[in-house]
Structure formats: C-alpha cells, structure tokens
C-alpha cells in the first residue's frame, strides 16, 4: 500500500469504514470520513477518529462535501446510488472498497468464500480445519471482523480466510484470491440489484483476476461461465463432482472420507458446506484425511439452525441468519417433525410465493412478524398463518400452537432491519424469549 500523503475519503463509518480509515491513517494518508447518519454511536466513533487527526463529516454535510480526493474507499453496506456516493462519483474520484484496500496490504495468500447461503458456516469451518491441520490462519471479511483490521496480522499468517459478499465484490480492481469458493446462488438483495442476474454478476467477480495458478471451489450444479482457475467441484445432489454426498456420507473422487453423523452439521446444505471447506483445504495443499478428521470437532456458529432448548417435547431452533428464501427452505428440510414456523421481516424486494408449497407441506402453522407479515400471509394462503406485532408475541403464540414432536423454527427468510439492528440481535432476542418460557408438563 502506498497512500502516504494522499488525500483520501472513506464513505461510511460502520465497522468496515472505521477499519479502513484506521488502516489509511497508519499508512500516512490524509483521511476524511463521510457518513450520512448521525446517531450517538456514530458520533462516538467520529470523536475517536478526530482525536487521531481525521476530518469527519456527518449527515447532510457529508453528502455535500465539496473537497476533491485522490481516492475514495466505499464501505460495502452503502448503496452506490445514494447521495453520499454520487457526490464523490460526480467529481471523478477513483473508488475502491474496503476489501480492495486491505488486499493491497495483505502479505499472505487469500481464500475467499461467497454464495447466497452458508458463507459464514463455511468460512468458520474452513478456518477451523486449516488451523487443525497446522496452518496459521484467521477468518475476517463479511463475517464480522473487517479485513482491513485482520490484514495487520497477515505477515504472520499462512493464509487469510475471507467471507465476501456481493457488495464487497462490486468495487474490486486487483483482488485475487488464491482459492475462490462459490457455494450457491438464489434470489437475494433485490432491494439493491435490479434482478438476480446483476446480483450474480457481482458475485462472479470473485473469479475475475484468478489465473491457472489459482483454484476455484464451486458447486457443480451451478451454471458458471468458464473459469481460468483450476476447478474443484462439490455437490449434494449429483455424483458428477469431485466431492459428493450419498447415504449420509461424503466422498472424495469415489472414496468415502467422512460420515456426516460424526459432525454437528446436519442436512444436505451443511454437507455442501463441509465439502466446500474440504475442497478449499485440499486446494491449499492439506491432506484430505486430516481435513476430514478436523471437521468432527467443529460446532456451528450461533443463529444458523441453532438448537435453543427442548420444552414439553417441542424443539426450539434459532435460524435468524436465514435472510432469504433459500436459507429458509434449507432450514425447513433439516427440521425434525412438523414445523411451527416464525418468519417475516424487512421487505427486500422479493415475494414469498416460491416457497408457499414447501411451507404447506412442512409447516403446521406460520407465525409472521415484520413489515412483510401480511403479504407473506397472502402468499401462504394454504397454510394456517397468524400475524403478530412483536417477536415476543410470535414466540408466545408458537408455544400455544406447537405439539410434542414439533420443531418451533425461527427462520425469518428476510432481513431484520425493520425491527432490529441485525440478525444477531434478532436471534438473541428470540433465544431470550424462548428461555423465558415455562414448562406446562405436570
């Protein structure tokens, strides 16, 4: 990275923007931060940066900033079409993302994992099994820890494992992962993209700068364009792949290497997450049997089909991370017994019609929350649906509906921002309400 003395502006003061600003400061750049919002939490971050010599503009002042800069760094959560970004683009200032900025500084090879669903589980699983095989690595990116923070450790790492989103990939220029993994694709973020093709195109940029010296670990059933990298394939639904799944076991090129029952990751969707992680490990040169052995010790992260408790014969499962219909469908397939589903949330630009038949077949009833609740109820007319105002009300009603042997599944199918700060807060509140339930068994 060579930004010493350059005038730079960071757009957005979330986790990624804050990390990017601090990385630029450490490399001698003259830094301004522009943030459209002006909350107490943002003002606290702004004061900390000002104490380090950063100029920080908030609210409408940020959107009207008249300065010219050598470089703008865009936080991934900010839509390129908002006034904050348009103001910079209109001045022909070069724009990169926090992912690109950090990659310039990275001193070790990078593994990058994208997909609509399973990114976080696969990123954490990959990191854990590589560590189990003796590699020095850590997880960062869209998973929570910004790459611009983690990259400071890259000189003592063998490899960096990144979860990358379509938003992060929109602004790459030279970003080139040694191993790029494509897990799956389904409709998502249609409040940001005109259609699924534009969403797909953004994700496909993960392969853009790879060469024949690199690796692509890809889902065999996804129709991808020709790739320059060496390809390793996986699938739970076809045997025409390097990693396959049949009779509850994972095979590598026809040799059985792992029984899924030896892991804490049930269901075909998790079988694909496991296969992707194994493929990544194999691509970086690890022994396949050692990788398989390391998987058995892994526990999945919170908010992803997370078992909360069993009460009066009903299993309560927190799947708050399910922010699209494909994730909801996967959770339904992996649930035990009939389901009482709690769903709903922010309007992300897609309808819930496509999953209506599966809901009808798997759910005893649905309890719906959020700004989409009434629209979802109309889509699921074959299913008994109840609309409530709060998540606490939804848990209480699901308790009344569920019977012994059922699964009470919280799998919203959309984002949380209409009612919560993020899916983590939403999932934690769900778990709190469930733990407060009292048994009715004599």
C-alpha positions as CSV (number, residue, x, y, z in Angstrom):
1,X,0.0,0.0,0.0
2,X,1.4,3.4,-1.0
3,X,-1.1,6.1,0.2
4,X,1.3,8.2,2.2
5,X,0.4,11.9,1.9
6,X,-2.6,11.2,-0.3
7,X,-6.0,12.8,0.3
8,X,-8.5,10.0,0.9
9,X,-12.1,9.9,1.9
10,X,-13.8,6.9,3.5
11,X,-17.6,6.7,2.8
12,X,-19.4,5.1,5.7
13,X,-18.5,4.8,9.4
14,X,-19.6,1.2,10.1
15,X,-17.2,-1.5,11.1
16,X,-15.6,-1.6,7.7
17,X,-15.4,2.1,7.2
18,X,-13.8,2.6,10.7
19,X,-11.3,-0.1,10.0
20,X,-10.4,1.3,6.5
21,X,-9.9,4.8,8.0
22,X,-7.5,3.5,10.6
23,X,-5.6,1.5,8.1
24,X,-5.1,4.6,5.9
25,X,-4.0,6.6,8.9
26,X,-1.4,4.1,9.7
27,X,0.0,4.4,6.2
28,X,0.3,8.1,6.3
29,X,-2.8,9.1,4.3
30,X,-4.7,12.3,5.0
31,X,-8.1,10.9,5.8
32,X,-11.6,12.3,5.8
33,X,-14.7,10.2,6.7
34,X,-18.2,11.0,5.4
35,X,-21.2,9.3,7.0
36,X,-24.8,10.1,6.1
37,X,-26.3,9.1,9.5
38,X,-25.7,11.0,12.8
39,X,-26.5,8.7,15.7
40,X,-24.9,8.7,19.2
41,X,-22.9,5.5,18.2
42,X,-21.6,7.2,15.0
43,X,-20.7,10.4,16.9
44,X,-18.7,8.3,19.4
45,X,-16.7,6.7,16.5
46,X,-16.3,10.1,14.9
47,X,-14.8,11.7,18.0
48,X,-12.3,8.8,18.3
49,X,-11.2,9.3,14.7
50,X,-11.0,13.1,15.1
51,X,-8.7,12.5,18.1
52,X,-6.3,10.9,15.6
53,X,-6.4,13.8,13.2
54,X,-9.2,12.6,10.9
55,X,-11.7,15.0,9.4
56,X,-15.2,13.6,9.9
57,X,-18.4,14.9,8.3
58,X,-21.8,13.6,9.3
59,X,-25.4,13.9,7.9
60,X,-26.1,16.2,5.0
61,X,-22.7,17.9,5.5
62,X,-21.1,14.6,4.4
63,X,-23.4,14.3,1.4
64,X,-22.5,17.8,0.2
65,X,-18.7,17.6,0.8
66,X,-17.0,19.8,-1.8
67,X,-13.5,18.5,-1.4
68,X,-11.6,16.6,-4.1
69,X,-9.6,13.5,-3.1
70,X,-7.0,11.2,-4.6
71,X,-9.0,8.1,-3.5
72,X,-12.4,7.2,-2.1
73,X,-13.0,4.0,-0.1
74,X,-16.6,2.7,-0.1
75,X,-18.0,0.7,2.8
76,X,-19.8,-2.4,1.5
77,X,-23.1,-1.7,3.2
78,X,-23.6,1.6,1.3
79,X,-25.6,1.5,-1.9
80,X,-23.6,3.2,-4.7
81,X,-26.7,5.1,-5.8
82,X,-27.1,7.1,-2.6
83,X,-26.2,10.9,-2.5
84,X,-23.1,10.3,-0.4
85,X,-21.6,8.2,-3.2
86,X,-23.0,10.1,-6.1
87,X,-21.3,13.2,-4.8
88,X,-17.9,11.5,-5.0
89,X,-18.5,9.8,-8.3
90,X,-19.6,13.2,-9.9
91,X,-16.1,14.5,-9.1
92,X,-14.4,11.6,-10.9
93,X,-12.6,10.4,-7.8
94,X,-11.4,6.8,-8.0
95,X,-13.5,4.5,-5.8
96,X,-12.4,1.2,-4.2
97,X,-13.9,-0.9,-1.5
98,X,-12.5,-1.8,1.9
99,X,-11.9,-5.3,0.6
100,X,-9.6,-4.0,-2.2
101,X,-7.9,-1.6,0.2
102,X,-7.0,-4.3,2.6
103,X,-6.0,-6.8,-0.1
104,X,-3.3,-4.3,-1.2
105,X,-1.7,-4.7,2.2
106,X,-2.1,-8.5,2.6
107,X,1.2,-10.3,2.8
108,X,-0.1,-13.9,2.6
109,X,-2.4,-15.8,0.2
110,X,-6.2,-15.3,0.5
111,X,-9.1,-17.8,0.5
112,X,-12.4,-16.0,-0.4
113,X,-15.8,-17.6,0.1
114,X,-19.0,-16.3,-1.4
115,X,-22.5,-17.6,-2.0
116,X,-26.1,-16.7,-1.0
117,X,-26.2,-19.1,1.9
118,X,-23.7,-20.9,4.1
119,X,-20.9,-18.3,3.8
120,X,-20.3,-17.8,7.5
121,X,-20.5,-21.5,8.4
122,X,-18.1,-22.4,5.6
123,X,-15.7,-19.6,6.4
124,X,-15.6,-20.6,10.1
125,X,-15.4,-24.3,9.3
126,X,-12.6,-23.7,6.8
127,X,-10.6,-21.6,9.3
128,X,-11.1,-24.2,12.0
129,X,-10.0,-27.2,9.9
130,X,-7.0,-25.4,8.4
131,X,-5.9,-24.5,12.0
132,X,-6.4,-28.1,12.9
133,X,-4.0,-29.1,10.1
134,X,-1.4,-26.7,11.5
135,X,-1.8,-23.6,9.3
136,X,-1.8,-20.2,10.8
137,X,-5.0,-18.5,9.7
138,X,-7.9,-16.4,10.8
139,X,-11.4,-15.5,9.5
140,X,-12.4,-12.0,8.5
141,X,-14.4,-10.0,6.0
142,X,-18.2,-10.1,5.8
143,X,-18.2,-12.5,8.8
144,X,-17.8,-9.5,11.3
145,X,-14.1,-8.7,11.7
146,X,-13.2,-6.3,8.9
147,X,-10.4,-7.5,6.5
148,X,-8.8,-4.0,7.0
149,X,-8.4,-4.9,10.7
150,X,-7.3,-8.5,10.2
151,X,-4.8,-7.7,7.5
152,X,-2.4,-6.3,10.1
153,X,-1.8,-10.0,11.1
154,X,-1.2,-11.2,7.5
155,X,2.6,-11.2,7.9
156,X,2.4,-13.9,10.5
157,X,-0.3,-15.9,8.7
158,X,0.0,-18.8,6.2
159,X,-3.4,-17.9,4.7
160,X,-6.3,-15.5,5.3
161,X,-9.8,-16.8,5.1
162,X,-12.4,-14.3,4.0
163,X,-16.2,-14.3,3.8
164,X,-17.0,-11.9,0.9
165,X,-20.4,-10.5,-0.1
166,X,-21.6,-9.3,-3.5
167,X,-21.5,-5.7,-2.1
168,X,-17.7,-6.1,-1.3
169,X,-17.0,-7.6,-4.8
170,X,-18.7,-4.7,-6.6
171,X,-15.7,-2.4,-6.2
172,X,-12.7,-4.8,-6.6
173,X,-9.9,-4.0,-9.1
174,X,-6.9,-6.3,-8.4
175,X,-8.4,-8.5,-5.7
176,X,-7.2,-12.0,-6.5
177,X,-7.8,-14.9,-4.1
178,X,-5.5,-18.0,-4.3
179,X,-8.7,-20.0,-3.7
180,X,-12.2,-18.7,-4.5
181,X,-15.2,-20.7,-3.4
182,X,-18.7,-20.4,-4.8
183,X,-21.3,-22.1,-2.6
184,X,-24.6,-21.4,-4.3
185,X,-26.9,-18.7,-5.7
186,X,-30.5,-17.8,-5.0
187,X,-32.6,-14.6,-5.1
188,X,-31.3,-12.1,-2.5
189,X,-30.7,-8.4,-2.1
190,X,-33.2,-7.5,-4.8
191,X,-33.7,-4.2,-3.0
192,X,-30.1,-3.4,-4.1
193,X,-29.9,-5.1,-7.5
194,X,-32.4,-4.7,-10.4
195,X,-32.6,-8.5,-10.7
196,X,-30.8,-11.8,-9.9
197,X,-28.6,-11.5,-13.0
198,X,-27.0,-8.3,-11.6
199,X,-26.6,-10.0,-8.2
200,X,-25.0,-13.0,-9.9
201,X,-22.6,-10.8,-11.9
202,X,-21.4,-9.1,-8.8
203,X,-20.6,-12.4,-7.1
204,X,-18.9,-13.8,-10.2
205,X,-16.3,-11.0,-9.8
206,X,-14.6,-13.3,-7.2
207,X,-13.0,-15.2,-10.1
208,X,-12.2,-12.1,-12.2
209,X,-8.5,-11.8,-11.5
210,X,-7.6,-15.5,-11.0
211,X,-5.2,-17.4,-13.3
212,X,-4.4,-21.1,-13.9
213,X,-2.2,-21.0,-10.8
214,X,-5.2,-20.4,-8.6
215,X,-8.1,-22.6,-7.6
216,X,-11.9,-22.3,-7.8
217,X,-14.0,-24.5,-5.5
218,X,-17.5,-24.4,-7.0
219,X,-20.9,-26.0,-6.6
220,X,-21.2,-28.5,-9.5
221,X,-24.9,-27.8,-10.2
222,X,-24.5,-24.0,-10.6
223,X,-24.1,-22.9,-14.2
224,X,-20.9,-20.8,-14.1
225,X,-19.0,-19.3,-17.0
226,X,-15.6,-20.8,-18.0
227,X,-13.1,-20.1,-15.2
228,X,-9.3,-19.6,-15.6
229,X,-8.5,-21.2,-12.3
230,X,-8.1,-25.0,-11.6
231,X,-11.6,-26.2,-10.6
232,X,-12.6,-28.4,-7.7
233,X,-16.3,-29.3,-7.6
234,X,-18.8,-30.4,-5.0
235,X,-22.5,-31.2,-4.8
236,X,-25.0,-33.0,-2.5
237,X,-27.4,-33.6,-5.5
238,X,-25.2,-35.1,-8.2
239,X,-22.4,-37.6,-8.4
240,X,-20.7,-35.7,-11.2
241,X,-18.4,-33.8,-8.8
242,X,-15.1,-34.2,-7.0
243,X,-16.9,-34.2,-3.6
244,X,-20.2,-35.9,-3.5
245,X,-22.8,-36.8,-0.8
246,X,-24.7,-40.1,-0.7
247,X,-26.1,-42.4,2.0
248,X,-25.2,-39.8,4.7
249,X,-21.5,-39.8,3.8
250,X,-19.1,-37.6,1.9
251,X,-17.0,-39.0,-0.8
252,X,-13.9,-37.5,-2.5
253,X,-13.4,-38.9,-6.0
254,X,-15.4,-42.0,-5.1
255,X,-13.6,-42.7,-1.8
256,X,-15.7,-42.3,1.4
257,X,-13.9,-39.9,3.7
258,X,-16.5,-38.7,6.3
259,X,-19.8,-39.8,7.8
260,X,-21.9,-36.7,8.3
261,X,-23.2,-38.2,11.6
262,X,-19.7,-37.7,13.0
263,X,-20.2,-33.9,12.7
264,X,-22.5,-31.4,14.3
265,X,-23.7,-30.1,10.9
266,X,-26.8,-32.0,9.8
267,X,-28.7,-31.7,6.5
268,X,-27.7,-31.7,2.8
269,X,-27.0,-27.9,2.9
270,X,-24.4,-28.5,5.6
271,X,-23.0,-31.4,3.7
272,X,-22.2,-28.9,0.9
273,X,-20.7,-26.5,3.4
274,X,-18.4,-29.4,4.6
275,X,-17.5,-30.4,1.1
276,X,-16.6,-26.8,0.1
277,X,-14.4,-26.5,3.2
278,X,-12.7,-29.8,2.4
279,X,-12.2,-28.6,-1.2
280,X,-10.6,-25.4,0.0
281,X,-8.3,-27.3,2.3
282,X,-7.3,-29.6,-0.4
283,X,-6.6,-26.7,-2.7
284,X,-4.2,-25.2,-0.3
285,X,-2.3,-28.5,0.0
286,X,-3.7,-30.1,3.1
287,X,-4.1,-33.9,3.4
288,X,-7.8,-34.8,2.8
289,X,-8.0,-37.3,5.7
290,X,-6.5,-34.8,8.2
291,X,-9.1,-32.2,7.0
292,X,-11.9,-34.7,7.5
293,X,-10.8,-35.6,11.0
294,X,-10.7,-31.9,12.0
295,X,-14.3,-31.3,10.9
296,X,-15.7,-33.6,13.6
297,X,-14.6,-31.1,16.3
298,X,-16.4,-28.2,14.8
299,X,-19.6,-26.6,16.3
300,X,-21.7,-24.4,14.0
301,X,-22.0,-20.7,14.8
302,X,-24.9,-19.0,16.5
303,X,-28.1,-18.1,14.6
304,X,-27.8,-20.9,12.0
305,X,-30.2,-23.7,12.8
306,X,-29.0,-23.3,16.4
307,X,-30.7,-25.6,18.9
308,X,-32.0,-23.4,21.8
309,X,-33.9,-25.9,24.0
310,X,-36.5,-28.6,24.1
311,X,-39.6,-27.8,26.1
312,X,-42.6,-30.1,26.6
313,X,-41.5,-32.2,23.6
314,X,-41.0,-29.2,21.3
315,X,-37.6,-28.4,19.8
316,X,-36.9,-24.6,19.5
317,X,-34.4,-23.7,16.8
318,X,-32.9,-20.2,16.1
319,X,-32.2,-19.7,12.4
320,X,-32.1,-15.9,12.5
321,X,-29.3,-15.8,9.9
322,X,-31.8,-17.0,7.3
323,X,-32.3,-13.7,5.4
324,X,-33.6,-15.2,2.2
325,X,-36.0,-17.9,1.0
326,X,-33.3,-20.5,0.1
327,X,-31.9,-20.4,3.6
328,X,-35.4,-20.8,5.0
329,X,-36.0,-23.8,2.7
330,X,-32.8,-25.4,3.9
331,X,-33.8,-25.0,7.5
332,X,-37.2,-26.5,6.8
333,X,-35.6,-29.5,5.2
334,X,-33.3,-30.1,8.2
335,X,-36.0,-29.7,10.9
336,X,-37.3,-32.7,12.8
337,X,-41.1,-33.4,12.7
338,X,-43.8,-30.9,11.8
339,X,-42.8,-27.3,12.0
340,X,-44.3,-24.2,13.6
341,X,-42.5,-21.5,11.6
342,X,-41.8,-18.0,12.8
343,X,-40.9,-15.8,9.8
344,X,-41.0,-12.3,8.3
345,X,-39.1,-9.0,8.5
346,X,-37.9,-6.4,6.1
347,X,-39.1,-6.0,2.5
348,X,-36.1,-6.9,0.4
349,X,-37.8,-6.8,-3.0
350,X,-38.8,-10.4,-3.4
351,X,-42.1,-12.3,-2.7
352,X,-42.6,-15.4,-0.6
353,X,-44.7,-17.2,-3.2
354,X,-42.0,-19.6,-4.4
355,X,-41.7,-21.3,-1.1
356,X,-45.5,-21.5,-0.4
357,X,-45.9,-25.2,-1.4
358,X,-43.0,-26.3,0.8
359,X,-44.5,-24.3,3.7
360,X,-47.8,-26.0,3.2
361,X,-46.2,-29.4,3.2
362,X,-43.8,-28.9,6.2
363,X,-45.4,-26.3,8.5
364,X,-48.3,-26.9,10.9
365,X,-48.7,-23.2,11.1
366,X,-46.7,-20.0,10.5
367,X,-46.5,-17.0,12.8
368,X,-45.5,-13.9,10.9
369,X,-43.8,-10.7,12.0
370,X,-42.3,-7.5,10.4
371,X,-43.3,-5.2,7.6
372,X,-43.9,-8.2,5.2
373,X,-46.2,-10.2,7.5
374,X,-49.5,-9.5,5.8
375,X,-48.0,-10.0,2.3
376,X,-46.5,-13.3,3.3
377,X,-49.8,-14.5,4.8
378,X,-51.5,-13.8,1.4
379,X,-48.8,-15.8,-0.4
380,X,-49.2,-18.7,2.0
381,X,-52.9,-19.0,1.8
382,X,-52.9,-22.8,2.0
383,X,-51.1,-22.6,5.4
384,X,-52.6,-21.5,8.7
385,X,-51.0,-18.1,9.2
386,X,-51.1,-15.7,12.2
387,X,-49.8,-12.1,12.0
388,X,-48.4,-10.6,15.2
389,X,-46.7,-7.3,16.1
390,X,-43.6,-8.4,18.0
391,X,-41.2,-11.3,18.2
392,X,-42.2,-11.9,21.8
393,X,-45.8,-12.3,20.7
394,X,-44.7,-14.7,18.0
395,X,-42.8,-17.0,20.5
396,X,-45.8,-17.0,22.8
397,X,-48.2,-17.9,20.0
398,X,-45.9,-20.6,18.6
399,X,-45.8,-22.1,22.1
400,X,-49.6,-22.5,22.0
401,X,-49.7,-24.0,18.6
402,X,-46.8,-26.4,18.8
403,X,-47.3,-30.0,19.8
404,X,-44.9,-32.6,21.2
405,X,-42.6,-33.8,18.4
406,X,-42.8,-30.5,16.6
407,X,-40.0,-28.1,15.8
408,X,-40.6,-24.4,16.5
409,X,-38.4,-22.9,13.9
410,X,-37.4,-19.2,13.8
411,X,-36.3,-18.8,10.2
412,X,-37.3,-15.3,9.0
413,X,-36.5,-15.6,5.3
414,X,-35.6,-11.9,5.1
415,X,-33.6,-9.2,6.8
416,X,-34.1,-7.8,10.3
417,X,-33.7,-4.1,9.8
418,X,-37.3,-3.2,10.1
419,X,-37.3,-4.3,13.7
420,X,-33.7,-5.0,14.8
421,X,-30.2,-3.7,14.2
422,X,-29.1,-7.0,12.7
423,X,-29.8,-10.8,12.6
424,X,-27.7,-11.3,15.7
425,X,-29.8,-9.0,17.8
426,X,-32.9,-10.6,16.4
427,X,-31.7,-14.1,17.1
428,X,-30.5,-13.2,20.6
429,X,-33.9,-11.8,21.5
430,X,-35.6,-14.9,20.1
431,X,-33.4,-17.1,22.4
432,X,-34.2,-14.9,25.4
433,X,-37.9,-15.2,24.8
434,X,-37.7,-19.0,24.4
435,X,-35.6,-19.4,27.5
436,X,-38.2,-17.5,29.5
437,X,-40.9,-19.9,28.6
438,X,-42.1,-22.1,31.5
439,X,-42.9,-25.8,31.2
440,X,-46.5,-26.9,31.4
441,X,-45.7,-30.5,32.0
442,X,-47.0,-31.7,35.4
